[in-house]
């Protein structure tokens, strides 16, 4: 088993980036909220007991820059010790950089991934049928539907035509219809960070990573930052029935976020997110290698619109939420045989990167073999109380 390489974990303009993360402190038996300052991770938990508390402030980036604290680890040392397969539990390591926020995800936000969801549905999750189904779907739809604006009159006309051809799909509904697909990816405190094992349900035989940008949104609906995420997906399970989405998406260690949240400031904002290209590399122990890219410039719905559909008068998040924006990457490269497409193997190292967000790296295992999630919200608050860090 090879060690994970963390050399590109930080943004390429890290000197200008306002980065917040969470670090496990073995001596405290709990996490610290940390600011990245050079190669130091500075503990600012006394000012912000949770990342949620920081993100609720009027200007989180300015508040983080002004916060005082002491260095508790070097960035490079903490990253090296974040490789769960080789971790020294006596030393600090990075966690997912969020805590109390709800973890939401938007699906079918890119045309390419929308078509792959339709294919999953038509094949009932059987990968060997995907090639023929892909041709059938493309022949039926025709044209360049990437130019369609979801919810527009043109999209409604296409919907009517597809219904007349008995070709409509629930995935096309959320792909070009007025309403975005937004679902709960996992529970607060359950996400894993960079270097951790990421989990696949052992029943799955057709699955893939989903490299995405994750928005961080306050309880007021203000987008305050972004991170990288892996929305691990079980294509065969979701393909059997969309009602199995929870089983396809929410399993132990199946949500990875990190390595840090980059807060919005004068150097990085939502327009930068809109221009971001997210790269993916999967490197297998069998020497298989898969590379891909997902460009936010190709997204069908604007990120602000998706976030706006998640929160409002009908749905509140008093601790804020994070939102996976979806991916255009749906791998079809054969791994085990002609027509079988791509699926993960245990031991795959998945690297998701973007120039201004760094790199999130995880090693794949099955959800029953990944370390179980045992530190929840109640444990966090007991730990903070014992350390005298809770504020009125």
C-alpha positions as a printed NumPy array, in Angstrom:
array([[  0.   ,   0.   ,   0.   ],
       [  1.413,   3.365,  -1.071],
       [  1.328,   6.439,   1.1  ],
       [ -0.926,   9.272,  -0.051],
       [  0.857,  12.248,  -1.616],
       [ -0.247,  15.613,  -0.199],
       [  2.182,  17.957,  -1.99 ],
       [ -0.635,  19.84 ,  -3.797],
       [ -3.048,  20.036,  -0.877],
       [ -2.996,  23.823,  -0.657],
       [ -4.268,  26.289,  -3.289],
       [ -1.696,  27.486,  -5.786],
       [ -2.166,  30.984,  -4.342],
       [ -2.143,  29.793,  -0.727],
       [ -0.335,  32.926,   0.416],
       [ -3.47 ,  34.918,  -0.494],
       [ -6.048,  32.344,   0.639],
       [ -8.123,  32.547,   3.818],
       [ -8.303,  28.891,   4.845],
       [-10.079,  27.333,   7.811],
       [-10.005,  23.69 ,   8.804],
       [-10.477,  21.281,  11.665],
       [ -7.699,  19.343,  13.344],
       [ -8.023,  16.402,  15.723],
       [ -5.997,  17.022,  18.871],
       [ -5.223,  13.704,  20.583],
       [ -4.302,  15.39 ,  23.871],
       [ -7.709,  17.14 ,  23.94 ],
       [ -9.663,  14.121,  22.723],
       [-11.46 ,  16.381,  20.286],
       [-11.183,  18.847,  17.383],
       [ -9.762,  22.332,  17.053],
       [-10.845,  24.953,  14.539],
       [ -7.631,  26.039,  12.843],
       [ -6.503,  28.827,  10.532],
       [ -3.782,  28.171,   7.967],
       [ -0.971,  30.676,   8.379],
       [  2.055,  29.783,   6.316],
       [  2.961,  26.229,   7.306],
       [  1.312,  26.593,  10.707],
       [ -2.143,  25.513,  11.827],
       [ -3.223,  28.067,  14.408],
       [ -5.851,  27.028,  16.973],
       [ -8.673,  29.619,  16.979],
       [-11.219,  27.444,  18.806],
       [-11.409,  29.896,  21.726],
       [-12.812,  32.513,  19.328],
       [-14.845,  30.063,  17.215],
       [-15.723,  26.791,  19.013],
       [-17.11 ,  25.472,  15.72 ],
       [-16.672,  26.282,  12.048],
       [-20.397,  26.945,  12.078],
       [-19.853,  29.803,  14.566],
       [-17.241,  31.372,  12.287],
       [-19.445,  31.076,   9.203],
       [-22.352,  32.841,  10.944],
       [-20.364,  36.061,  11.374],
       [-20.936,  39.026,   9.016],
       [-17.44 ,  38.639,   7.499],
       [-15.987,  35.207,   8.31 ],
       [-12.758,  35.791,   6.368],
       [-11.982,  39.039,   8.196],
       [-12.804,  37.439,  11.545],
       [-10.489,  34.507,  10.875],
       [ -7.643,  36.785,   9.838],
       [ -8.03 ,  38.796,  13.048],
       [ -8.271,  35.8  ,  15.391],
       [ -5.425,  35.093,  17.792],
       [ -4.2  ,  31.658,  18.725],
       [ -1.233,  29.362,  19.014],
       [  0.267,  27.032,  16.459],
       [ -0.704,  23.432,  17.238],
       [  0.776,  21.671,  14.197],
       [  2.546,  22.257,  10.928],
       [  0.402,  22.   ,   7.815],
       [  2.77 ,  19.495,   6.184],
       [  2.991,  17.365,   9.348],
       [ -0.774,  17.317,   9.845],
       [ -1.336,  16.403,   6.2  ],
       [  1.183,  13.571,   6.324],
       [ -0.512,  12.191,   9.442],
       [ -3.95 ,  12.462,   7.821],
       [ -3.264,   9.33 ,   5.736],
       [ -5.499,   7.014,   7.751],
       [ -3.702,   3.883,   6.589],
       [ -0.437,   5.108,   8.156],
       [ -1.705,   7.418,  10.913],
       [  0.03 ,   7.919,  14.242],
       [ -2.932,   8.495,  16.563],
       [ -0.69 ,  10.235,  19.077],
       [ -0.26 ,  13.165,  16.675],
       [ -2.787,  15.635,  15.158],
       [ -4.515,  15.022,  11.817],
       [ -6.971,  16.902,   9.628],
       [-10.714,  16.323,   9.737],
       [-13.456,  17.461,   7.369],
       [-13.431,  21.28 ,   7.627],
       [-17.119,  21.553,   8.571],
       [-19.   ,  20.473,  11.671],
       [-22.602,  21.399,  12.555],
       [-23.737,  22.279,   9.035],
       [-26.262,  20.076,   7.258],
       [-24.712,  18.307,   4.282],
       [-26.814,  18.713,   1.147],
       [-26.13 ,  17.868,  -2.493],
       [-27.552,  18.895,  -5.84 ],
       [-27.908,  16.225,  -8.492],
       [-28.171,  16.314, -12.262],
       [-26.718,  19.801, -12.587],
       [-24.641,  18.972, -15.685],
       [-26.007,  17.567, -18.944],
       [-23.375,  14.8  , -19.171],
       [-24.155,  13.442, -15.722],
       [-27.882,  13.851, -16.375],
       [-27.629,  11.54 , -19.378],
       [-25.694,   8.998, -17.31 ],
       [-28.438,   9.021, -14.674],
       [-30.975,   8.317, -17.431],
       [-28.78 ,   5.429, -18.581],
       [-28.592,   4.014, -15.049],
       [-32.365,   4.143, -14.902],
       [-32.829,   2.428, -18.254],
       [-30.34 ,  -0.34 , -17.445],
       [-31.726,  -0.831, -13.911],
       [-28.163,  -0.492, -12.649],
       [-26.59 ,  -3.152, -14.911],
       [-23.243,  -1.806, -16.224],
       [-23.   ,  -4.297, -19.097],
       [-26.095,  -2.712, -20.688],
       [-24.795,   0.855, -20.479],
       [-23.197,   1.138, -23.946],
       [-26.388,   0.248, -25.804],
       [-28.522,   2.38 , -23.5  ],
       [-26.215,   5.371, -23.972],
       [-26.624,   5.204, -27.763],
       [-30.391,   4.843, -27.443],
       [-30.72 ,   7.879, -25.179],
       [-28.509,  10.083, -27.368],
       [-30.412,   9.035, -30.486],
       [-33.733,   9.843, -28.834],
       [-32.74 ,  13.252, -27.474],
       [-30.493,  14.506, -30.271],
       [-29.285,  18.084, -30.523],
       [-27.279,  19.98 , -27.957],
       [-29.441,  20.118, -24.848],
       [-26.507,  21.592, -22.927],
       [-27.68 ,  24.97 , -24.231],
       [-31.125,  24.572, -22.678],
       [-31.908,  26.714, -19.645],
       [-33.681,  24.603, -16.992],
       [-37.278,  25.701, -16.572],
       [-37.388,  27.689, -19.84 ],
       [-40.143,  27.496, -22.458],
       [-37.74 ,  25.62 , -24.74 ],
       [-37.07 ,  23.061, -22.025],
       [-40.807,  22.599, -21.47 ],
       [-41.297,  21.966, -25.212],
       [-38.543,  19.336, -25.185],
       [-40.198,  17.702, -22.185],
       [-43.533,  17.496, -24.021],
       [-41.824,  15.982, -27.077],
       [-39.974,  13.373, -25.016],
       [-43.192,  12.393, -23.243],
       [-44.815,  11.884, -26.642],
       [-41.904,   9.558, -27.544],
       [-42.245,   7.654, -24.242],
       [-38.705,   8.786, -23.444],
       [-39.235,  11.039, -20.438],
       [-37.25 ,  10.356, -17.269],
       [-37.319,  11.639, -13.719],
       [-33.664,  12.643, -14.23 ],
       [-34.577,  14.792, -17.215],
       [-37.221,  16.395, -15.016],
       [-34.647,  17.762, -12.571],
       [-32.036,  18.277, -15.296],
       [-34.054,  20.656, -17.474],
       [-37.179,  21.28 , -15.408],
       [-37.683,  24.277, -13.091],
       [-36.827,  22.518,  -9.821],
       [-33.319,  21.423,  -8.851],
       [-32.705,  18.042,  -7.252],
       [-31.431,  18.748,  -3.731],
       [-31.033,  15.906,  -1.263],
       [-29.37 ,  15.152,   2.051],
       [-25.958,  13.627,   1.399],
       [-24.992,  12.819,   4.972],
       [-25.41 ,  13.928,   8.556],
       [-23.646,  16.774,  10.383],
       [-20.251,  15.622,  11.709],
       [-20.22 ,  12.454,   9.565],
       [-18.046,  13.683,   6.665],
       [-14.448,  12.492,   6.424],
       [-11.489,  14.701,   5.624],
       [ -8.509,  14.467,   3.333],
       [ -6.383,  11.354,   3.783],
       [ -9.227,   9.388,   5.356],
       [-10.676,   6.178,   4.007],
       [-13.748,   6.846,   1.845],
       [-16.47 ,   4.229,   1.904],
       [-18.351,   2.184,  -0.692],
       [-21.258,  -0.018,   0.327],
       [-19.964,  -3.579,  -0.169],
       [-23.129,  -4.578,  -2.069],
       [-22.233,  -2.225,  -4.949],
       [-20.603,  -3.5  ,  -8.144],
       [-20.898,  -0.285, -10.204],
       [-19.871,   2.939,  -8.525],
       [-17.747,   6.026,  -9.016],
       [-16.35 ,   9.157,  -7.387],
       [-18.113,  12.449,  -7.986],
       [-15.615,  15.351,  -7.862],
       [-17.461,  18.483,  -6.842],
       [-17.191,  21.936,  -5.369],
       [-18.96 ,  22.297,  -2.04 ],
       [-20.446,  25.66 ,  -1.11 ],
       [-20.559,  26.73 ,   2.537],
       [-23.755,  28.634,   3.296],
       [-24.786,  30.453,   6.48 ],
       [-28.183,  30.213,   8.165],
       [-29.093,  33.487,   6.434],
       [-28.466,  31.914,   3.024],
       [-25.192,  33.781,   2.457],
       [-22.531,  31.796,   0.586],
       [-19.344,  32.364,   2.606],
       [-16.817,  29.906,   1.155],
       [-16.109,  26.727,  -0.744],
       [-14.246,  23.442,  -0.472],
       [-13.736,  20.302,  -2.534],
       [-15.874,  17.226,  -2.092],
       [-16.331,  13.638,  -3.19 ],
       [-20.011,  12.672,  -3.407],
       [-19.321,   8.934,  -3.642],
       [-22.093,   7.341,  -5.708],
       [-23.364,   3.786,  -6.174],
       [-24.6  ,   3.738,  -9.765],
       [-26.084,   0.25 ,  -9.608],
       [-28.111,   1.011,  -6.47 ],
       [-29.52 ,   4.316,  -7.717],
       [-30.099,   2.711, -11.128],
       [-32.372,   0.083,  -9.591],
       [-34.619,   2.814,  -8.231],
       [-34.288,   6.525,  -7.536],
       [-36.04 ,   5.798,  -4.246],
       [-32.824,   4.067,  -3.166],
       [-30.944,   7.366,  -3.348],
       [-30.318,   7.321,   0.4  ],
       [-28.721,   3.883,   0.169],
       [-26.719,   4.949,  -2.876],
       [-25.412,   8.134,  -1.262],
       [-25.4  ,   8.009,   2.536],
       [-23.136,   5.291,   3.896],
       [-20.316,   5.295,   6.404],
       [-17.406,   7.403,   5.098],
       [-19.161,   8.045,   1.774],
       [-18.901,  11.846,   2.038],
       [-15.441,  13.437,   1.844],
       [-14.836,  17.198,   2.139],
       [-11.607,  19.173,   2.368],
       [ -8.844,  19.739,   2.806],
       [ -9.882,  23.233,   3.983],
       [-12.728,  25.674,   3.457],
       [-11.573,  28.72 ,   1.51 ],
       [-13.551,  31.674,   2.802],
       [-14.719,  34.368,   0.409],
       [-12.711,  37.582,   0.467],
       [-11.246,  40.074,  -2.011],
       [ -9.083,  37.313,  -3.544],
       [-11.709,  34.579,  -3.914],
       [-15.462,  34.783,  -4.409],
       [-18.417,  33.089,  -6.079],
       [-17.339,  34.284,  -9.509],
       [-14.071,  32.368,  -9.005],
       [-16.13 ,  29.283,  -8.182],
       [-18.141,  29.737, -11.374],
       [-14.896,  29.636, -13.373],
       [-13.347,  26.66 , -11.602],
       [-12.208,  23.449, -13.287],
       [-12.209,  20.458, -10.943],
       [ -9.791,  17.66 , -11.845],
       [ -9.989,  13.993, -10.871],
       [ -7.395,  11.237, -10.804],
       [ -8.125,   7.671,  -9.709],
       [ -5.023,   5.53 ,  -9.225],
       [ -5.612,   1.848,  -8.533],
       [ -3.39 ,  -0.751,  -6.928],
       [ -3.902,  -2.692, -10.178],
       [ -2.07 ,   0.151, -12.024],
       [ -5.365,   1.372, -13.489],
       [ -5.474,   5.138, -13.914],
       [ -8.454,   7.327, -14.684],
       [ -8.336,  11.076, -15.265],
       [-11.149,  13.517, -15.79 ],
       [-12.253,  17.102, -15.406],
       [-15.46 ,  18.868, -14.458],
       [-15.839,  22.533, -15.377],
       [-18.23 ,  24.717, -13.419],
       [-18.556,  26.804, -16.58 ],
       [-20.687,  23.949, -17.959],
       [-23.149,  23.796, -15.061],
       [-26.801,  24.03 , -16.094],
       [-27.935,  26.015, -13.065],
       [-26.039,  28.855, -11.472],
       [-24.56 ,  27.949,  -8.053],
       [-26.391,  30.847,  -6.396],
       [-29.69 ,  29.604,  -7.843],
       [-29.085,  26.084,  -6.526],
       [-28.219,  27.405,  -3.056],
       [-31.289,  29.646,  -3.185],
       [-33.51 ,  26.639,  -3.896],
       [-32.101,  24.876,  -0.822],
       [-32.924,  27.569,   1.756],
       [-35.68 ,  30.111,   2.201],
       [-39.118,  30.561,   3.73 ],
       [-39.896,  26.861,   3.241],
       [-36.672,  25.398,   4.621],
       [-34.352,  26.805,   7.284],
       [-30.906,  25.7  ,   8.488],
       [-30.107,  27.367,  11.831],
       [-26.56 ,  25.973,  11.708],
       [-26.119,  26.665,   8.   ],
       [-25.431,  24.006,   5.405],
       [-22.938,  22.906,   2.814],
       [-23.994,  22.117,  -0.724],
       [-22.345,  19.8  ,  -3.237],
       [-22.902,  21.44 ,  -6.635],
       [-22.902,  18.271,  -8.744],
       [-20.476,  17.012, -11.347],
       [-20.295,  16.59 , -15.105],
       [-17.904,  13.676, -14.618],
       [-19.455,  10.239, -15.131],
       [-16.636,   7.781, -15.977],
       [-17.256,   5.291, -18.773],
       [-13.663,   4.056, -19.274],
       [-13.602,   0.252, -19.163],
       [-11.676,  -1.214, -16.265],
       [-12.408,  -4.934, -16.106],
       [-13.627,  -5.72 , -19.602],
       [-15.258,  -4.352, -22.734],
       [-18.537,  -2.647, -22.001],
       [-18.148,  -2.939, -18.24 ],
       [-17.279,   0.722, -17.727],
       [-15.587,   2.055, -14.612],
       [-16.067,   0.952, -11.038],
       [-13.947,   1.372,  -7.941],
       [-11.717,  -1.211,  -6.366],
       [-10.631,  -1.227,  -2.744],
       [ -7.342,   0.634,  -2.454],
       [ -8.052,   3.2  ,  -5.184],
       [ -6.576,   6.587,  -4.351],
       [ -8.883,   9.392,  -5.488],
       [ -7.493,  12.906,  -5.904],
       [ -9.893,  15.79 ,  -6.491],
       [ -8.21 ,  19.14 ,  -7.105],
       [ -8.747,  22.713,  -8.23 ],
       [ -6.122,  25.453,  -8.532],
       [ -7.629,  27.741,  -5.892],
       [ -8.945,  25.055,  -3.54 ],
       [ -6.026,  22.614,  -3.369],
       [ -6.473,  18.849,  -3.412],
       [ -8.691,  16.415,  -1.523],
       [ -7.265,  12.878,  -1.461],
       [ -8.908,   9.718,  -0.153],
       [ -8.295,   5.984,  -0.253],
       [-11.296,   3.795,  -1.09 ],
       [-12.493,   0.939,   1.077],
       [-15.88 ,  -0.553,   1.873],
       [-18.134,   1.213,   4.347],
       [-18.049,  -1.709,   6.769],
       [-14.236,  -1.661,   6.796],
       [-13.842,   2.126,   7.14 ],
       [-13.527,   3.29 ,  10.75 ],
       [-17.058,   3.763,  12.101],
       [-18.418,   7.235,  12.765],
       [-18.479,   7.605,  16.546],
       [-17.913,  11.322,  17.286],
       [-21.178,  13.185,  16.793],
       [-22.676,  16.507,  17.865],
       [-23.264,  15.4  ,  21.461],
       [-19.662,  14.243,  21.77 ],
       [-18.416,  17.531,  20.32 ],
       [-20.318,  19.649,  22.834],
       [-19.301,  17.518,  25.798],
       [-15.694,  17.816,  24.672],
       [-15.885,  21.595,  24.155],
       [-17.542,  22.009,  27.55 ],
       [-14.833,  19.971,  29.263],
       [-12.197,  22.204,  27.625],
       [-13.98 ,  25.383,  28.722],
       [-14.561,  26.505,  25.153],
       [-18.327,  26.985,  25.032],
       [-19.705,  30.523,  24.942],
       [-23.065,  31.785,  26.134]])
